[in-house]
Amino acid sequence: MTDERDRRLLDFEAAWWKYAASKDEGIREQFGLSSTRYYQALNALLDDPEALAYAPGLIRRLRRERERRQRERSARRLTGRPDPAAR
């Protein structure tokens, strides 16, 4: 995390619900990014020690959510159930 944009991404993610618009609209308005690009940038920050130092509670929560989703995907693959995200 070396720039202002990264801090703004983290600040937005921590308080996106305060914006009157939907989260996707807020992402476009605040950053000029598609939702996909926003989440790619945010995901990269989850492994950045500087981001952890800047927003420890947020980073820990997002890491837990990422790990939960990974476990769910792995469990679906092991049980042979189709992955709904693959549609």
Biotite code that builds the C-alpha atoms (Angstrom):
import biotite.structure as struc

atoms = struc.array([
    struc.Atom([0.000, 0.000, 0.000], chain_id="A", res_id=1, res_name="MET", atom_name="CA", element="C"),
    struc.Atom([1.965, 2.905, -1.215], chain_id="A", res_id=2, res_name="THR", atom_name="CA", element="C"),
    struc.Atom([-0.509, 5.480, -2.382], chain_id="A", res_id=3, res_name="ASP", atom_name="CA", element="C"),
    struc.Atom([-3.540, 7.533, -1.543], chain_id="A", res_id=4, res_name="GLU", atom_name="CA", element="C"),
    struc.Atom([-5.795, 5.456, -3.800], chain_id="A", res_id=5, res_name="ARG", atom_name="CA", element="C"),
    struc.Atom([-5.141, 2.345, -1.716], chain_id="A", res_id=6, res_name="ASP", atom_name="CA", element="C"),
    struc.Atom([-6.090, 4.197, 1.461], chain_id="A", res_id=7, res_name="ARG", atom_name="CA", element="C"),
    struc.Atom([-9.211, 5.543, -0.244], chain_id="A", res_id=8, res_name="ARG", atom_name="CA", element="C"),
    struc.Atom([-10.158, 2.007, -1.334], chain_id="A", res_id=9, res_name="LEU", atom_name="CA", element="C"),
    struc.Atom([-9.868, 0.774, 2.240], chain_id="A", res_id=10, res_name="LEU", atom_name="CA", element="C"),
    struc.Atom([-11.760, 3.754, 3.630], chain_id="A", res_id=11, res_name="ASP", atom_name="CA", element="C"),
    struc.Atom([-14.533, 3.244, 1.081], chain_id="A", res_id=12, res_name="PHE", atom_name="CA", element="C"),
    struc.Atom([-14.786, -0.481, 1.810], chain_id="A", res_id=13, res_name="GLU", atom_name="CA", element="C"),
    struc.Atom([-15.039, 0.242, 5.527], chain_id="A", res_id=14, res_name="ALA", atom_name="CA", element="C"),
    struc.Atom([-17.920, 2.688, 5.079], chain_id="A", res_id=15, res_name="ALA", atom_name="CA", element="C"),
    struc.Atom([-19.499, 2.101, 1.648], chain_id="A", res_id=16, res_name="TRP", atom_name="CA", element="C"),
    struc.Atom([-22.945, 1.716, 3.222], chain_id="A", res_id=17, res_name="TRP", atom_name="CA", element="C"),
    struc.Atom([-22.881, 5.403, 4.191], chain_id="A", res_id=18, res_name="LYS", atom_name="CA", element="C"),
    struc.Atom([-23.160, 6.419, 0.537], chain_id="A", res_id=19, res_name="TYR", atom_name="CA", element="C"),
    struc.Atom([-26.637, 7.112, -0.835], chain_id="A", res_id=20, res_name="ALA", atom_name="CA", element="C"),
    struc.Atom([-25.985, 5.171, -4.040], chain_id="A", res_id=21, res_name="ALA", atom_name="CA", element="C"),
    struc.Atom([-25.468, 1.447, -4.419], chain_id="A", res_id=22, res_name="SER", atom_name="CA", element="C"),
    struc.Atom([-21.997, 0.118, -3.748], chain_id="A", res_id=23, res_name="LYS", atom_name="CA", element="C"),
    struc.Atom([-21.366, -0.452, -7.465], chain_id="A", res_id=24, res_name="ASP", atom_name="CA", element="C"),
    struc.Atom([-22.382, 3.139, -8.252], chain_id="A", res_id=25, res_name="GLU", atom_name="CA", element="C"),
    struc.Atom([-20.161, 4.399, -5.437], chain_id="A", res_id=26, res_name="GLY", atom_name="CA", element="C"),
    struc.Atom([-17.220, 2.436, -6.815], chain_id="A", res_id=27, res_name="ILE", atom_name="CA", element="C"),
    struc.Atom([-17.710, 3.949, -10.267], chain_id="A", res_id=28, res_name="ARG", atom_name="CA", element="C"),
    struc.Atom([-18.163, 7.468, -8.873], chain_id="A", res_id=29, res_name="GLU", atom_name="CA", element="C"),
    struc.Atom([-15.302, 7.373, -6.357], chain_id="A", res_id=30, res_name="GLN", atom_name="CA", element="C"),
    struc.Atom([-12.695, 5.455, -8.353], chain_id="A", res_id=31, res_name="PHE", atom_name="CA", element="C"),
    struc.Atom([-13.802, 5.229, -11.976], chain_id="A", res_id=32, res_name="GLY", atom_name="CA", element="C"),
    struc.Atom([-13.403, 1.444, -11.765], chain_id="A", res_id=33, res_name="LEU", atom_name="CA", element="C"),
    struc.Atom([-15.640, -1.473, -12.601], chain_id="A", res_id=34, res_name="SER", atom_name="CA", element="C"),
    struc.Atom([-16.665, -3.586, -9.635], chain_id="A", res_id=35, res_name="SER", atom_name="CA", element="C"),
    struc.Atom([-14.371, -6.350, -10.868], chain_id="A", res_id=36, res_name="THR", atom_name="CA", element="C"),
    struc.Atom([-11.307, -4.090, -10.936], chain_id="A", res_id=37, res_name="ARG", atom_name="CA", element="C"),
    struc.Atom([-12.219, -2.647, -7.532], chain_id="A", res_id=38, res_name="TYR", atom_name="CA", element="C"),
    struc.Atom([-12.398, -6.090, -5.940], chain_id="A", res_id=39, res_name="TYR", atom_name="CA", element="C"),
    struc.Atom([-9.164, -7.169, -7.613], chain_id="A", res_id=40, res_name="GLN", atom_name="CA", element="C"),
    struc.Atom([-7.390, -4.126, -6.157], chain_id="A", res_id=41, res_name="ALA", atom_name="CA", element="C"),
    struc.Atom([-9.001, -4.669, -2.753], chain_id="A", res_id=42, res_name="LEU", atom_name="CA", element="C"),
    struc.Atom([-8.046, -8.351, -2.738], chain_id="A", res_id=43, res_name="ASN", atom_name="CA", element="C"),
    struc.Atom([-4.423, -7.468, -3.485], chain_id="A", res_id=44, res_name="ALA", atom_name="CA", element="C"),
    struc.Atom([-4.416, -5.156, -0.462], chain_id="A", res_id=45, res_name="LEU", atom_name="CA", element="C"),
    struc.Atom([-5.449, -8.008, 1.853], chain_id="A", res_id=46, res_name="LEU", atom_name="CA", element="C"),
    struc.Atom([-1.933, -9.432, 1.641], chain_id="A", res_id=47, res_name="ASP", atom_name="CA", element="C"),
    struc.Atom([-0.166, -6.088, 2.068], chain_id="A", res_id=48, res_name="ASP", atom_name="CA", element="C"),
    struc.Atom([1.404, -5.527, 5.527], chain_id="A", res_id=49, res_name="PRO", atom_name="CA", element="C"),
    struc.Atom([1.007, -1.760, 5.146], chain_id="A", res_id=50, res_name="GLU", atom_name="CA", element="C"),
    struc.Atom([-2.723, -2.163, 4.521], chain_id="A", res_id=51, res_name="ALA", atom_name="CA", element="C"),
    struc.Atom([-2.957, -4.315, 7.650], chain_id="A", res_id=52, res_name="LEU", atom_name="CA", element="C"),
    struc.Atom([-1.222, -1.579, 9.629], chain_id="A", res_id=53, res_name="ALA", atom_name="CA", element="C"),
    struc.Atom([-3.535, 1.083, 8.165], chain_id="A", res_id=54, res_name="TYR", atom_name="CA", element="C"),
    struc.Atom([-6.855, -0.755, 8.711], chain_id="A", res_id=55, res_name="ALA", atom_name="CA", element="C"),
    struc.Atom([-6.266, -3.868, 10.847], chain_id="A", res_id=56, res_name="PRO", atom_name="CA", element="C"),
    struc.Atom([-9.905, -4.600, 11.694], chain_id="A", res_id=57, res_name="GLY", atom_name="CA", element="C"),
    struc.Atom([-11.092, -4.257, 8.115], chain_id="A", res_id=58, res_name="LEU", atom_name="CA", element="C"),
    struc.Atom([-8.236, -6.313, 6.674], chain_id="A", res_id=59, res_name="ILE", atom_name="CA", element="C"),
    struc.Atom([-8.759, -9.119, 9.201], chain_id="A", res_id=60, res_name="ARG", atom_name="CA", element="C"),
    struc.Atom([-12.513, -9.208, 8.478], chain_id="A", res_id=61, res_name="ARG", atom_name="CA", element="C"),
    struc.Atom([-11.969, -9.285, 4.719], chain_id="A", res_id=62, res_name="LEU", atom_name="CA", element="C"),
    struc.Atom([-9.327, -12.015, 5.067], chain_id="A", res_id=63, res_name="ARG", atom_name="CA", element="C"),
    struc.Atom([-11.789, -14.125, 7.096], chain_id="A", res_id=64, res_name="ARG", atom_name="CA", element="C"),
    struc.Atom([-14.453, -13.640, 4.423], chain_id="A", res_id=65, res_name="GLU", atom_name="CA", element="C"),
    struc.Atom([-11.991, -14.585, 1.676], chain_id="A", res_id=66, res_name="ARG", atom_name="CA", element="C"),
    struc.Atom([-10.908, -17.704, 3.580], chain_id="A", res_id=67, res_name="GLU", atom_name="CA", element="C"),
    struc.Atom([-14.559, -18.696, 4.184], chain_id="A", res_id=68, res_name="ARG", atom_name="CA", element="C"),
    struc.Atom([-15.349, -18.388, 0.470], chain_id="A", res_id=69, res_name="ARG", atom_name="CA", element="C"),
    struc.Atom([-12.250, -20.455, -0.395], chain_id="A", res_id=70, res_name="GLN", atom_name="CA", element="C"),
    struc.Atom([-13.292, -23.185, 2.052], chain_id="A", res_id=71, res_name="ARG", atom_name="CA", element="C"),
    struc.Atom([-16.814, -23.230, 0.594], chain_id="A", res_id=72, res_name="GLU", atom_name="CA", element="C"),
    struc.Atom([-15.473, -23.567, -2.951], chain_id="A", res_id=73, res_name="ARG", atom_name="CA", element="C"),
    struc.Atom([-13.158, -26.378, -1.876], chain_id="A", res_id=74, res_name="SER", atom_name="CA", element="C"),
    struc.Atom([-15.972, -28.189, -0.086], chain_id="A", res_id=75, res_name="ALA", atom_name="CA", element="C"),
    struc.Atom([-18.185, -27.974, -3.180], chain_id="A", res_id=76, res_name="ARG", atom_name="CA", element="C"),
    struc.Atom([-15.406, -29.440, -5.304], chain_id="A", res_id=77, res_name="ARG", atom_name="CA", element="C"),
    struc.Atom([-14.812, -32.284, -2.852], chain_id="A", res_id=78, res_name="LEU", atom_name="CA", element="C"),
    struc.Atom([-18.488, -33.199, -2.620], chain_id="A", res_id=79, res_name="THR", atom_name="CA", element="C"),
    struc.Atom([-18.939, -33.089, -6.372], chain_id="A", res_id=80, res_name="GLY", atom_name="CA", element="C"),
    struc.Atom([-21.673, -30.492, -6.188], chain_id="A", res_id=81, res_name="ARG", atom_name="CA", element="C"),
    struc.Atom([-21.508, -27.984, -9.021], chain_id="A", res_id=82, res_name="PRO", atom_name="CA", element="C"),
    struc.Atom([-20.016, -24.628, -8.206], chain_id="A", res_id=83, res_name="ASP", atom_name="CA", element="C"),
    struc.Atom([-22.783, -22.009, -8.655], chain_id="A", res_id=84, res_name="PRO", atom_name="CA", element="C"),
    struc.Atom([-20.157, -19.361, -9.415], chain_id="A", res_id=85, res_name="ALA", atom_name="CA", element="C"),
    struc.Atom([-19.118, -21.284, -12.552], chain_id="A", res_id=86, res_name="ALA", atom_name="CA", element="C"),
    struc.Atom([-22.357, -20.507, -14.373], chain_id="A", res_id=87, res_name="ARG", atom_name="CA", element="C"),
])
